[in-house]
Amino acid sequence: MYQAKDFIETPEGLIFAVVVDGLEAGKVLCFLRYLCLDGVWRKVVTEQANQFLDQHYPQYQYYSAVIDAALHAVPVAHIVRHYQPKQVLQQLLNAAPADAVQLDLQRLCALLSAQGLALTQFGVTGSLLVGMQNHASDIDLVCYERNQFHRARHIVQALIAEDRCQQLNQADWLEAYQRRACDFALDEYIWHEQRKYNKAMINQRKFDLSLKLLDPDDTPRSYRKLGFVSIEAEVCGDEFGFDYPARFSLKHPHIECVVCYTATYCGQAKTGEWVRVAGQLEVDQDGIQRIVVGSNREAIGEFIQVIR
């Protein structure tokens, strides 16, 4: 089973991040993240990835009719390696550390485990998953069980209070803010982030926690885009606010919810808060409307902001 947060590799030396669970027309829906040029691996951003595939491997460009979006897709037969976060985390925890990043991963997981977290419910994604980490790499942990994820957040909050982990400092927040291309001011970004407790520092290295569950609703739904909208509404349900994709139910006469595919706005709002939402309005086959934030990775002009 291919899941979002997994990575896959093709014979051409291309590594893609899986972005949608399962298959569509026998293909894994994904996005190019690393490519091997002249024997050197390089990380690429969305625009570079699209340009490179257009020029060299247009067969991996794909339009999904199901989600009405352009992205990348790899037929299962073209996959030479499947990187699975749970398996790789266990391998990295049981091996002698090859570098400072792996050592910090082991330190972090030892802290979490000592607080009673079940590390069998966790995996590692991002650069560590595919062995592309460098001295400045973050640690990206993904959790596959909701209660364990929220326990992990509370443990991180306690570890920060005990100074065994640290809050990001102003320079760390600025770096995260610039990388995320957030659509409001830095102080607003920091206010939203500091109350999530899904990121902190260990040994001056940033780590992130994300939640990945299999979608229990296996009813196939197709969506049609209606254009860009901006609304204000009250959040009436935040139960799935940290999921991938994150989902917040809204009190609104026409729009049922906002769905978010970018980590920037996961866990962004709580039940009872009013939010300003900008994104792509979509309608499904039953006429139910939703707003999608993060229709592309950078989500330029798309956001969820608590109105304070």
Residue pairs with C-beta under 8 A, 6 or more apart in sequence:
1 21
1 22
2 8
2 18
2 21
2 22
2 23
2 28
2 82
3 18
3 21
3 212
3 214
4 18
4 19
4 20
4 21
4 212
4 244
5 17
5 18
5 85
5 123
5 125
5 142
5 210
5 212
5 244
6 17
6 18
6 82
6 83
6 84
6 85
6 125
7 15
7 16
7 17
7 18
7 33
7 82
7 83
7 125
7 129
7 130
8 15
8 16
8 18
8 28
8 30
8 74
8 79
8 81
8 82
8 83
9 15
9 16
9 79
9 80
9 81
9 82
9 83
9 130
10 16
10 60
10 74
10 78
10 79
10 80
11 78
11 80
12 56
12 57
13 35
13 36
14 32
14 34
14 35
14 36
14 57
14 60
15 32
15 33
15 34
15 35
15 41
15 83
15 130
15 132
16 28
16 30
16 31
16 32
16 33
16 60
16 72
16 74
17 30
17 31
17 33
18 28
18 29
18 30
19 29
19 30
19 31
19 71
19 261
20 29
20 30
20 64
20 67
21 214
21 215
23 76
24 64
24 66
24 73
25 73
26 75
26 76
27 62
27 73
27 74
27 75
27 76
28 73
28 74
28 75
28 76
28 79
29 62
29 64
29 67
29 71
29 72
29 73
30 71
30 72
30 73
30 74
31 46
31 49
31 71
31 72
31 297
32 44
32 49
32 52
32 53
32 60
32 72
33 43
33 44
33 49
34 41
34 42
34 43
34 44
34 130
34 132
35 41
35 42
35 44
35 52
36 42
41 132
43 127
43 132
44 52
45 297
45 298
46 296
46 297
46 298
49 72
50 61
53 60
53 61
53 72
54 61
60 72
60 73
60 74
61 70
61 72
62 70
62 71
62 72
62 73
63 69
63 70
64 70
64 71
64 73
65 222
66 220
66 221
66 222
66 223
67 222
67 223
68 222
68 223
68 224
68 225
68 282
69 295
83 129
83 130
84 123
85 122
85 123
85 124
85 125
85 129
85 142
86 120
86 122
86 123
86 144
87 123
88 123
88 124
88 128
88 129
89 109
89 119
89 122
89 123
89 124
89 141
90 119
90 120
92 102
92 105
92 106
92 124
92 128
93 105
93 106
93 109
93 119
95 102
97 103
97 106
99 133
99 135
100 135
100 205
101 128
101 133
101 134
101 135
101 137
101 139
101 205
102 128
102 133
104 139
104 202
104 203
104 205
104 207
105 124
105 128
105 139
107 202
107 203
108 139
108 141
108 165
108 202
108 207
109 119
109 122
111 155
111 159
111 164
111 165
111 202
112 119
112 122
112 152
112 155
113 119
115 155
115 158
115 159
116 151
117 148
117 151
117 152
117 155
118 145
118 148
121 143
121 144
121 145
121 148
122 141
122 142
122 143
122 144
122 148
122 152
123 129
123 141
123 142
123 143
123 144
124 139
124 140
124 141
124 142
125 140
125 141
125 142
125 210
126 137
126 138
126 139
126 140
127 133
127 134
127 137
127 138
127 140
128 137
128 139
128 140
129 140
137 205
138 205
138 206
138 207
138 208
139 202
139 205
139 206
139 207
139 208
140 207
140 208
140 210
141 152
141 207
141 208
141 209
141 210
142 209
142 210
142 211
142 212
143 149
143 152
143 209
143 210
143 211
143 212
144 212
144 213
145 213
146 211
146 213
149 209
149 211
149 242
150 242
152 209
153 196
153 197
153 198
153 209
154 197
156 165
156 197
156 198
156 200
156 209
157 197
159 165
159 200
160 166
160 167
160 197
160 200
165 200
165 201
165 202
166 200
166 201
166 202
167 194
167 200
167 201
168 176
168 193
168 199
168 200
168 201
168 206
169 201
172 201
172 206
173 186
173 189
173 190
173 193
174 186
176 193
176 199
176 206
177 186
177 189
177 190
180 189
180 262
180 263
180 264
181 298
181 299
181 300
182 189
182 264
182 303
183 278
183 299
183 300
183 301
183 302
183 303
183 305
184 303
184 305
188 305
191 308
192 268
192 305
192 306
193 199
196 242
196 266
196 267
198 208
198 209
198 210
198 242
198 266
198 267
199 206
199 207
199 208
199 209
200 206
200 207
201 207
208 263
210 242
210 244
210 263
210 266
211 242
211 243
211 244
211 266
212 243
212 244
213 243
213 244
221 284
221 285
222 284
222 285
223 282
223 283
223 284
223 290
223 292
224 282
224 283
224 284
225 280
225 281
225 282
226 280
226 281
226 282
226 283
226 289
227 280
227 281
228 278
228 279
228 280
228 281
228 301
229 278
229 279
229 280
229 281
229 291
230 276
230 277
230 278
231 252
231 255
231 276
231 277
231 291
232 274
232 275
232 276
232 277
232 307
233 250
233 251
233 252
233 255
233 274
233 275
233 277
234 250
234 251
234 272
234 273
234 274
234 275
235 248
235 249
235 250
235 251
235 269
235 270
235 271
235 272
235 273
235 274
235 275
236 249
236 250
236 251
236 271
237 248
237 249
237 257
237 271
238 248
238 249
238 269
238 270
238 271
240 246
240 247
240 248
241 247
241 248
241 266
241 267
241 268
241 269
241 270
242 266
242 267
243 266
244 261
244 266
245 259
245 260
245 261
245 294
246 259
246 260
246 265
246 266
246 267
246 268
247 257
247 258
247 259
247 260
248 257
248 258
248 260
248 268
248 269
248 275
248 304
249 256
249 257
250 256
250 257
250 258
250 275
250 277
254 289
255 281
255 289
255 290
255 291
256 288
256 289
256 290
257 290
257 291
258 275
258 277
258 279
258 290
258 291
258 292
258 293
258 304
259 290
259 291
259 292
259 293
260 266
260 268
260 292
260 293
260 294
260 304
261 292
261 293
261 294
261 295
261 299
262 293
262 294
262 297
262 298
262 299
262 302
264 294
264 299
264 303
265 293
265 294
265 299
265 303
265 304
268 275
268 304
268 305
268 306
269 275
269 304
269 306
273 306
273 307
274 306
274 307
275 304
275 305
275 306
275 307
276 303
276 304
276 305
276 307
277 291
277 293
277 303
277 304
277 305
278 293
278 301
278 302
278 303
279 291
279 292
279 293
279 294
279 295
279 299
279 302
279 303
280 291
280 292
280 295
280 302
281 289
281 290
281 291
282 289
282 290
282 291
282 292
283 289
284 290
292 302
293 299
293 302
293 303
293 304
294 302
295 302
